[in-house]
Amino acid sequence: MKLPHPKKIFLIKSMVLIILTRSMLRLFSFSRVKKLSARMSSPGEDADLEDLVWSVKTASHLLGSSCLVNAISGQILLSRHNHPSKLRIGVFKDDKFEAHAWLEVEGRVVLGETEREYTPIYDVKWIL
């Protein structure tokens, strides 16, 4: 891997968060996952938003994670590097019912972009 050192670190952090988040969602209720995620989200050092988003997207591609896992993991990572975000969950109804989770920073979707217009039904605000 010929990535700069900070990108390697962010990628490793993202992979660990995705594995941890996936495990938490399988083992605990959503409310418990919210509490655990909030505890892991204490602010730390600043980092470039685009590098952080890249690392979650890349880790997700490598590990094959769901939109909810990506959004929770991304929210934890971004908050740890002083980028407040909003996790949103929405639905789409056409021939079939679909749900989707995405992450927004300052009203812009940074993780979970999609061509479809999902109707937001839940904003997860547990992380600063």
Secondary structure as the mmCIF struct_conf table of DSSP 4:
data_model
#
loop_
_struct_conf.conf_type_id
_struct_conf.id
_struct_conf.beg_label_comp_id
_struct_conf.beg_label_asym_id
_struct_conf.beg_label_seq_id
_struct_conf.end_label_comp_id
_struct_conf.end_label_asym_id
_struct_conf.end_label_seq_id
HELX_RH_AL_P HELX_RH_AL_P1 HIS A 5 LEU A 27
BEND BEND1 PHE A 28 PHE A 28
HELX_RH_AL_P HELX_RH_AL_P2 PHE A 30 ARG A 39
TURN_TY1_P TURN_TY1_P1 MET A 40 MET A 40
BEND BEND2 GLU A 45 GLU A 45
HELX_RH_AL_P HELX_RH_AL_P3 LEU A 49 LEU A 63
TURN_TY1_P TURN_TY1_P2 GLY A 64 GLY A 64
HELX_RH_AL_P HELX_RH_AL_P4 CYS A 67 ARG A 80
TURN_TY1_P TURN_TY1_P3 HIS A 81 ASN A 82
STRN STRN1 LYS A 86 LYS A 93
BEND BEND3 ASP A 94 LYS A 96
STRN STRN2 PHE A 97 VAL A 105
TURN_TY1_P TURN_TY1_P4 GLU A 106 GLY A 107
STRN STRN3 ARG A 108 LEU A 111
BEND BEND4 GLY A 112 GLY A 112
BEND BEND5 GLU A 115 ARG A 116
STRN STRN4 THR A 119 VAL A 124
#
